Amino acid sequence: MIAADGHDFVSSPEDLQEGRSFRVTSVTPAPGTLAGRGDTITIHGTVIEASEVVALPPATFPCSWIGADEVAQALNAQNVAVDPTGDKAGEGEPFCTYLFDSDSLTSQLFSSASLPVDAGHMFAFNTASKPDESYIDVEGLPGPARCVSTKVGSNAKPSHALWVLLEGNRIYWLNAGLHDVPCLTLKVLAQKAISRIGN
């Protein structure tokens, strides 16, 4: 992964120490190109300056987007607990995790400042069909949406994650962990969350 000055920004001790973030500017070969296991893929990036990182408003608290009672009702789950680890004012990728029945549900917003590429490309990459994943398009949300189904092991139930591309170069993500939550249920919860996120 190459920075503009030619150094490898992933393995650079100085970059790690300073906690620098980078925005991907190009990939060689281009996305979508077939590549073998031994082929080299080069990622070019530029440093994200501190002035570019725009925090979300202090009023943005992701654990208020969906209530624990709403999760419990939608998933027919008992004793839903809220883990507010990512529920801090000004987070660039605020999230809230709901714990229940030895499983979890994560609700997260990716803001434009936190994305390594633009939201459209990140949405396309994370929702593309893969050997162990498939997706369905979901209608009725305020932007393009796909529910991605992942199955690990031949006898495992699929887990689902809903990705929604929002205005303002943002993405909303609702991940059902290992719980077999139907895409329709995720859609209902996402509608509640997105209506409360605002612009």
Residue pairs with C-beta under 8 A, 6 or more apart in sequence:
1 8
1 9
1 10
1 22
1 42
1 43
1 44
1 45
2 8
2 9
2 42
2 43
2 44
2 45
3 9
3 12
3 22
3 44
3 45
3 46
3 47
4 44
4 45
4 46
4 47
9 15
9 20
9 22
9 45
9 47
15 22
20 47
20 48
21 47
21 48
21 53
21 116
22 45
22 46
22 47
22 48
22 116
23 45
23 46
23 48
23 115
23 116
23 117
24 43
24 44
24 45
24 116
24 117
25 44
25 45
25 46
26 43
26 44
27 41
27 42
27 43
27 44
28 41
28 42
28 44
29 35
29 39
29 41
31 121
31 125
35 41
45 116
48 113
52 113
53 92
53 113
54 111
54 112
54 113
55 89
55 90
55 91
55 92
55 113
56 89
56 90
56 91
56 92
56 94
56 109
56 111
58 89
58 90
59 89
60 89
60 90
60 91
60 94
60 109
60 197
61 87
61 89
61 94
62 86
62 87
62 91
62 94
62 95
62 96
62 107
62 108
62 109
63 82
63 84
63 87
63 96
64 196
65 96
65 107
65 192
65 193
65 194
65 196
65 197
66 96
66 98
66 107
66 189
66 192
66 193
68 80
68 81
68 82
68 98
69 80
70 189
70 192
71 77
71 80
71 98
71 100
71 105
71 189
72 78
72 80
72 100
74 185
74 188
74 189
75 100
75 105
75 179
75 181
75 185
77 100
77 101
78 100
78 101
79 100
80 98
80 99
80 100
81 98
81 99
81 100
82 96
82 97
82 98
82 99
83 96
83 97
83 98
83 99
83 104
84 96
85 95
85 97
86 93
86 94
86 95
86 96
86 97
86 108
87 94
87 95
87 96
88 94
92 111
92 113
92 114
93 108
93 109
93 110
93 111
93 114
94 108
94 109
95 106
95 107
95 108
95 109
96 106
96 107
96 108
97 104
97 105
97 106
97 107
98 104
98 105
98 106
98 107
101 179
103 177
103 178
103 179
104 177
104 179
105 174
105 175
105 176
105 177
105 179
105 181
105 189
106 173
106 174
106 175
106 177
107 172
107 173
107 174
107 189
107 193
108 172
108 173
108 174
108 175
109 170
109 171
109 172
109 173
109 197
110 119
110 122
110 170
110 171
110 172
110 173
111 170
112 118
112 119
112 168
112 169
112 170
115 122
115 169
115 171
116 122
117 125
118 169
119 165
119 166
119 169
119 170
119 171
120 165
122 171
123 144
123 146
123 163
123 165
123 171
126 148
126 163
127 135
127 146
127 148
127 163
128 135
129 135
132 150
132 151
132 152
133 148
133 149
133 150
133 151
134 148
134 149
135 146
135 147
135 148
135 149
136 146
136 147
136 149
136 183
137 144
137 145
137 146
138 145
138 146
138 147
138 162
138 183
138 187
139 145
140 187
140 191
141 164
141 187
141 190
141 191
141 194
142 164
142 166
142 167
142 194
143 164
143 165
143 166
143 167
144 164
144 165
145 162
145 163
145 164
145 165
145 187
145 190
146 162
146 163
147 160
147 161
147 162
147 163
147 183
147 186
147 187
148 160
148 161
148 162
148 163
149 158
149 159
149 160
149 183
150 158
150 159
150 160
150 161
151 157
151 158
151 159
152 159
157 178
157 180
158 180
159 175
159 176
159 177
159 178
159 179
159 180
159 181
160 176
160 180
160 181
160 182
160 183
160 186
161 173
161 174
161 175
161 176
161 186
162 173
162 174
162 175
162 183
162 186
162 187
162 190
163 171
163 172
163 173
164 171
164 172
164 173
164 190
164 194
165 171
166 172
166 194
166 197
167 199
168 199
172 190
172 193
172 194
172 197
174 186
174 189
174 190
174 193
176 186
